[in-house]
Amino acid sequence: MKPRLPKLRSDREAEDFVAQADLTEYDLSEMRPVRFEFQPKDERVNMRMPRPLLDAVKATAARAGMPYQRFIRQALEEAVRPGKARRAGG
């Protein structure tokens, strides 16, 4: 069984660890990708939706480990990404 990654308290500790460690020796099964958002969010959107849909969005976002508004924003970004096949009318 591979050891878990150590708890790192600072960026410096993380940089030093990654520079010296062989990450193939560690259990990375619980790792998940993180997407950083750097663009400013200066526009606001207000929409109405059925309560069951909002509850489902919040639950799905929670399982993904992110705030539900970020989850919605990422779903919208995915929907308008160039080259993505879209269905007409729905």
C-alpha positions as CSV (number, residue, x, y, z in Angstrom):
1,M,0.0,0.0,0.0
2,K,1.4,3.4,-1.0
3,P,1.7,6.1,1.6
4,R,-0.6,9.2,1.5
5,L,0.9,12.6,0.6
6,P,2.0,14.6,3.7
7,K,0.2,17.6,4.9
8,L,2.1,20.7,3.6
9,R,1.6,24.0,5.4
10,S,3.0,26.4,2.8
11,D,3.7,26.8,-0.9
12,R,7.4,26.6,0.0
13,E,7.0,23.2,1.7
14,A,5.0,22.0,-1.3
15,E,7.6,23.2,-3.8
16,D,10.4,21.6,-1.8
17,F,8.5,18.3,-1.5
18,V,7.6,18.1,-5.2
19,A,11.2,18.9,-6.2
20,Q,12.6,16.1,-4.1
21,A,9.9,13.4,-3.9
22,D,9.1,10.6,-6.4
23,L,5.3,11.1,-6.7
24,T,4.9,7.6,-8.1
25,E,5.6,6.3,-4.6
26,Y,2.5,8.0,-3.2
27,D,-1.2,7.1,-3.3
28,L,-2.8,9.8,-5.6
29,S,-6.1,8.0,-5.9
30,E,-8.0,10.7,-4.0
31,M,-6.5,13.6,-6.1
32,R,-8.9,15.5,-8.3
33,P,-8.2,18.2,-10.9
34,V,-8.6,21.8,-9.8
35,R,-9.5,24.5,-12.2
36,F,-8.4,28.0,-11.2
37,E,-10.4,31.0,-12.3
38,F,-8.3,34.1,-13.1
39,Q,-10.7,36.2,-15.2
40,P,-12.5,38.9,-13.2
41,K,-16.2,38.3,-12.8
42,D,-17.7,41.8,-13.3
43,E,-21.1,41.0,-14.8
44,R,-24.1,39.6,-12.9
45,V,-26.8,37.2,-14.1
46,N,-30.1,36.6,-12.3
47,M,-32.2,33.7,-13.4
48,R,-35.2,31.8,-12.1
49,M,-35.3,28.0,-12.0
50,P,-37.4,25.3,-10.4
51,R,-36.4,24.5,-6.8
52,P,-35.7,20.8,-7.7
53,L,-33.2,21.8,-10.4
54,L,-31.4,24.2,-8.0
55,D,-31.3,21.5,-5.4
56,A,-29.8,19.1,-7.9
57,V,-27.2,21.6,-9.1
58,K,-26.2,22.4,-5.5
59,A,-25.9,18.6,-4.6
60,T,-23.9,17.9,-7.7
61,A,-21.6,20.9,-7.0
62,A,-21.1,19.7,-3.4
63,R,-20.1,16.2,-4.7
64,A,-17.6,17.9,-7.0
65,G,-16.3,20.0,-4.1
66,M,-17.1,23.4,-5.4
67,P,-19.5,26.2,-4.9
68,Y,-22.7,25.8,-6.9
69,Q,-22.3,29.2,-8.7
70,R,-18.8,28.1,-10.0
71,F,-20.4,24.8,-11.0
72,I,-23.0,26.7,-13.1
73,R,-20.4,29.0,-14.6
74,Q,-18.3,25.9,-15.7
75,A,-21.4,24.3,-17.2
76,L,-22.0,27.4,-19.2
77,E,-18.4,27.7,-20.3
78,E,-18.5,24.1,-21.5
79,A,-21.8,24.7,-23.4
80,V,-20.3,27.6,-25.4
81,R,-16.8,26.2,-25.9
82,P,-15.8,26.5,-29.6
83,G,-15.8,23.2,-31.4
84,K,-18.4,21.6,-29.0
85,A,-21.2,19.9,-30.9
86,R,-24.5,21.4,-29.9
87,R,-28.0,20.2,-30.6
88,A,-30.3,22.6,-32.4
89,G,-33.4,23.6,-30.5
90,G,-32.5,22.2,-27.2
